[in-house]
Every structure is written in C-alpha cells, then in structure tokens.
Amino acid sequence: MNSHEHPEEAQVGRGETGTVSLVLGVTAVAMYGSPLLFFLPPWIRSFPLYLTVPLGICAIVFGVSVLYGMRGDEGADRRPARAGVALGTVALAVPIAVLVWLSWALHR
C-alpha cells in the first residue's frame, strides 16, 4: 500500500494537520499568564515571557507551511492551522504593542 492509494493517511502521517501550529500558538499566548503565578520565584515567572516570540514565530511558520501544503485539497480541515497562525500573530503583536507604547511613554 503506497501513499497514492490513501492520500488522507499520508497527510496525517506527515503531520500536516495544523495541530503543531495550534499547540505552539496556544502555548505562546498562554505564557503571557506566567507572571501571575505568584507562588513561583520571580526569575521563573518571567522566563516564559522570553519564549513567546520564538514560539509565535514557529506557530506562524508551521501554520503557513501546512496551509501551503493543503492548497488544492478541498476536503482538508484548515481550521487548526489558521488558528495557530492567528495565535502566533497575537503572540508577536503583544510585545510589539508594548514596545511601541513604552517608546511613546518614555518620549513624552
């Protein structure tokens, strides 16, 4: 049995479902809540914030590559990949917005 006989099995076998992008995006956005874990030492609470941008970038890259691979496949479920790209974008937009606000506030 080769991958041409059952294309949906080949697709799932290659991991092209968008789940990785979704998990990375959810993880990146969830890490913004780490400073609220007051029972942890301060250096542990702030460490996950350094990982949000790389995880957001990975979520976008994996999501876009999966969506690119799904081109022309009418029956493909693109929702997990699209959600991963959206969450990755949010994970990147938050620090950019904070930096713009901080720059504006310091120059006043």
N, C-alpha and C positions, 0 to 999 in steps of 0.2 A: 504494500500500500504506500503510495507516494503522496506528497502534499498536493498534487494536482487533482487527486480524486476527492479529497475532503478539504477544501480551502479554509473552512472555518476552524478546523483542528490545527492547521498550520499557522493560522493567525494567532490563536490562543497560545500555541506552543512557542511562538516568538515573543510573546508578551506584549503584543500590540493592541492592548485593550484600553490604555489610558489610565489604568489603575495606579501605576507607578507615579505618574504625573499628579494624580489626585492626592495620593498619600503624601507626596513631597509638598504640595501646596497646602494641605491641611496642617501638616507639621510645621511649616514655616509660619503660618498665621497663628497657630496655637502657641508658638514660642513667645509671642508678644505678651502672653499672660504670665510668663515665668517670674517677672519682678513682684508679682502678687503673692508668691509663695514665701510668706514671712518666716516660716519655720526653718528655712534654709539659710546658710551663711550668705552674706551679700555677694561674694565673688561667684558663688554657684548660681544665685538668682540671676545675675546679669550675663553669665556666659552664653546661654542660648540665644541671646539677642545678637551675638556675633555670627550666628549660623543662619539667621533668617534670610539675609540677602543671597548667600550661595544656594540655599535650598529653594528660594524663589526662582533664581535663575535656572536651576536644574529642572524645576517643575515646568517652566515655560519651554525649555529646550526639549524635554521629553514629550510634553504635550503637543508641541508643534510638529515634532518628528512623527509622532503617531498619527496626527491628523493628516500629515502629508502622505503617510503610508496608506491611509484609508481613502485616498482620492479614488473616485470611481466605484467604490463599493457602496451600493445603495442600501444594503442591509446592516451596515456597521453602526454600532452604537457609539456615537461621538461624545456623548454627554460627560463621561469621566475625564476624557482628555480636555474638553473645553472647560470643565470646572477646575481642573488642575492648572490650566493656563490662566484662568481668571484669578485663582487664589495666589498663584505665583506673582501675578501682576500687582495684586494688593500687597503682597509681602515686599515688593520693591517700591511701591508707591508710598508706603508709610514712612520709611526712612528719608526718602526724597522730600516729602512734605515737611517732615520735622526739620531737616537741614535748611530748607527754604525759609521756614518760619523762624528758626534760630538766627539765620543770617539777617533776616529782616528786623528781628527784635534787637539784635546787637548793634545794628547800624542806626538805630533811632536815637 
